[in-house]
Amino acid sequence: RAKEFLRLIASLGPAFVKAGQALSSRPDLLPPEYLAELQNLQDRLPPFDSEVAFAQIEKQLGARVTDLFASIGKTPVAAASIGQVY
């Protein structure tokens, strides 16, 4: 059930991921198996689609990604609850 809870939290978006991260450090609220699973939200989130990320960059900055950066990889180096690094 703890793994299912983790998948549910991760699928609900950044606000829920942040809540799950906070809960992962609260042994007074959840059993150990849930804490262990929720700790995966700290540094093991799957990346979201790079095309979505690039579209947001282009929308926010008003230019094509290839014009904004000398180089940018198609695969993120890291992913977190509210963004990812290229």
C-alpha positions as CSV (number, residue, x, y, z in Angstrom):
1,R,0.0,0.0,0.0
2,A,2.9,2.4,0.7
3,K,4.1,2.1,-2.9
4,E,0.5,2.8,-4.2
5,F,0.4,5.8,-1.9
6,L,3.7,7.1,-3.4
7,R,2.4,6.6,-7.0
8,L,-0.8,8.4,-6.1
9,I,1.0,11.4,-4.5
10,A,3.5,11.7,-7.4
11,S,0.7,11.6,-10.0
12,L,-1.3,14.4,-8.4
13,G,1.2,17.1,-9.2
14,P,3.8,19.4,-7.6
15,A,1.7,20.6,-4.7
16,F,1.0,17.0,-3.6
17,V,4.6,16.1,-4.1
18,K,5.7,18.9,-1.8
19,A,3.2,17.7,0.8
20,G,4.5,14.1,0.4
21,Q,8.1,15.4,0.9
22,A,7.0,17.1,4.1
23,L,5.2,14.0,5.3
24,S,8.3,11.9,4.6
25,S,10.0,13.4,7.6
26,R,7.1,13.0,10.0
27,P,7.4,9.6,11.8
28,D,4.8,10.8,14.3
29,L,2.2,10.8,11.4
30,L,3.0,7.8,9.2
31,P,4.3,4.2,9.7
32,P,7.9,3.5,8.7
33,E,7.1,1.8,5.4
34,Y,5.2,4.9,4.2
35,L,8.0,7.2,5.3
36,A,10.6,5.1,3.3
37,E,8.5,5.3,0.2
38,L,7.7,9.0,0.5
39,Q,11.5,9.7,0.9
40,N,11.7,8.8,-2.8
41,L,9.9,12.1,-3.5
42,Q,13.0,13.9,-2.2
43,D,15.3,13.0,-5.1
44,R,13.9,10.2,-7.2
45,L,11.1,11.8,-9.2
46,P,10.7,10.8,-12.9
47,P,11.2,13.6,-15.3
48,F,8.2,15.0,-17.3
49,D,8.3,15.3,-21.1
50,S,11.0,17.5,-22.4
51,E,8.8,18.9,-25.1
52,V,6.4,20.2,-22.4
53,A,9.3,21.8,-20.6
54,F,10.7,23.4,-23.8
55,A,7.3,24.7,-24.7
56,Q,7.0,26.4,-21.3
57,I,10.5,27.9,-21.6
58,E,9.6,29.3,-25.0
59,K,6.3,30.6,-23.9
60,Q,7.7,32.3,-20.8
61,L,10.8,33.7,-22.5
62,G,9.3,34.5,-25.9
63,A,11.9,32.8,-28.0
64,R,12.9,29.3,-29.2
65,V,15.0,27.2,-26.8
66,T,17.7,26.9,-29.5
67,D,18.0,30.7,-29.7
68,L,18.1,31.1,-25.9
69,F,20.8,28.6,-25.1
70,A,24.1,27.7,-26.7
71,S,23.4,24.0,-26.0
72,I,20.6,22.1,-24.2
73,G,20.2,18.4,-23.9
74,K,16.9,16.6,-24.7
75,T,17.2,14.6,-21.5
76,P,17.0,16.4,-18.1
77,V,20.0,15.9,-15.7
78,A,17.7,16.0,-12.7
79,A,14.0,16.3,-11.9
80,A,12.3,17.7,-8.8
81,S,8.8,18.5,-7.7
82,I,8.5,21.9,-9.4
83,G,11.0,21.7,-12.2
84,Q,13.9,19.9,-13.9
85,V,17.5,20.7,-14.9
86,Y,18.8,20.4,-18.4
